[in-house]
Amino acid sequence: MKVFRRICILLVVVALIAAMPLSAFAASASRTVPYNGYDYVCYAQCGPSTAYASTETECPTSQVKVTAYVYNGAVMVQTLSSNYKSGTADVYFSSLTAHTKLGTEHHVSSEDGVVRLTTHTVVC
């Protein structure tokens, strides 16, 4: 009886994993960076065929930017950079071929000039 119960539990776990969307297996990194009295949320996510990165703030006078690099081993295969934007700047990669990591840089342009808030490296 115990063996049958264990087999049933294992089958349920396998079914739940199989039913999960692929984004559930995506690797991600997030960091909230305080700067000049405002929070800047820097995010990066890398999945099997997509990647996404963003920089977000509620500061009305700051312009934010994100640049992302997709690598396959040590070789950079693709890069995207947003322009400076108020509120949220983001980039999205779709239909990626073989890739192993995502690198991102998050910047703010404010009264102090251009400041790099943080970087992320996400292993896909």
Secondary structure, 3 states (H helix, E strand, C coil): CHHHHHHHHHHHHHHHHHHCCHHHHCEEEEEEEEECCEEEEEEEEECCCCEEEEEEECCCCCEEEEEEEEEECCEEEEEEECCCECCEEEEEECCCCCCCEEEEEEEEEECCEEEEEEEEEEEC
